[in-house]
């Protein structure tokens, strides 16, 4: 069963349940970022996501349910899982982090 994502409810690493901590907790779960990444260009079906990640079907199912509960992805019966407008906006926010991480890696 998927626990609902509720602002104000304590999460891993935060007793306050502030929205940023809620988001970081969700994004820190295994395979979540990879699933978001795999949906960046087009919708994909469950089996394609499972094959792309290499994660077990149980884990993929759990993570997809969590991402749906967080309103970051949705299931379109015709085409499969896809990012919502919120999910796409979140993905766009990763670009500056990507640029920064490339600079950081060169300095390491």
N, C-alpha and C positions, 0 to 999 in steps of 0.2 A: 504494500500500500504506500502511495506517495504522500509524504507529509506536505500540507499546503505551505506555500511561501507566504508568510505573513509578516509584514513590517512590525517591529516591536517585540517579536518573539525571539528569545535567545537562539543563537546559532553557534556553530563551532567557532571558537575564538572571540565571541562577543556576547556579553550578557544583555546588551542594550537592544540588539536586533535592528540597529540602524540600517537603512536601505543599502548603504555601501557595503556593510558587513554581510548583509543578506546576499548581495550580488557576489562578493568575493567568495563566500562559502559555496554558492552554487557553481561558480566558475572553477573553483578548486577541486571539484569532484572529478574523479577519474573519468575520462573520455568526454566530458562536457564540451571543452574547447574544441576537441577534434570533431565532434558532431556538428557544432556550429560552423566550423571551417568547411566541412564536407558539404554543407548546405549553402555555401556562399554564392554559388553560380546558378544552381538550378535545384528543383525539388528532387528528392531521391526516395526510393522505397526502402523499407526496413532491411531487406536482405542486402541491398547495395550498401547501406550504411554499416551494416554488420561486417560485410566483407572489407570495406574500406578501413574500418578501425581495427579489425581483428579481435574485437572484444566479444565476450560471450553474448549470446542472444538475451540472456537474463539481464545483464548489465545494460546493454543497448536499450532494451525495453524500459528499464527503470529510468535511465537518463532521459530518454525521449519523453517519458511521462512527466519527469521533473521539469523539463524545458517547456513542455506544453502547459503545465500548471503555472509556470512563470511567465507565460504568454510570449515566449521568445520564438517558439515554433508552433506550427499548426499542421494538422493532417488534412490534406486534400485527397479525397477518395480516388480521384482520377489520376493524380500525378505523384502522390506520396507526401513526405514531410517537406516542409519549406519554412524559411524564416518568415516571421511576421514583420510588420513595419518596425516594431521595437527591436526585434532580433537583427534586422538589417542595420538599424541605427547603431546598435551595440557593436556590430562587426566593423562599421565605419570608424568607430572610436578606437579600434585596435590598430589602425594604420599608424598613428603617431607613435604608439608603443613599439610597433615593428621597426619604424625608422630609428627610434632611440636605441632599440636593442641591437641593431646593426652597428651603430656607432660605438656602443658599449663593448660589443664583441671585438671590434678592431682594437680597442684599447686594452683588452685583456691580453 
